[in-house]
Amino acid sequence: MAENLIDFETTGILHEALEDGFIDVINEFIDSGKEITGQLLQIIEKSDFDNDKEKVRLLAHSLKGASGNIGAHLLSIKCQDLESNVHTLVAENITELVNEIKDIFMKTQDEYIRQFKMAT
């Protein structure tokens, strides 16, 4: 699955452009990703989707953008799915998609750490 998680062409371009700042960008992505997935999980736990669908959409949009910028391809696609469909999905499907996003984020984080030998 690792080959589908990260677009190494995008990541390579970013790494080349940022040089020493690349690891900082990845760490910022990991930190913000943890925060966003945590917020999404809190909404799921409340099960108040009718009032929070727009917030879910905005969180998915933020994570999609950050993911796309650093080459986290699969995560970006799943966030796009949630962003585009949150207003038409039933609660069970939102929960399933958010859990899938959380799992993909964790695998993506692990893959960046492994690929770039980052300290955790």
Buried (B, 14 or more C-beta within 10 A) or exposed (E): EEEEBBBEEBBEEBBEEEEEEBBEBBBEBBEEBBEBBEBBBEBBEEEEBEEBBEBBBBBBBBBBEBBBEBBBBBBBBBBBBBBBBBEEBEEEBBBEBBBBBBEBBEBBBEBBBEBEEEEE
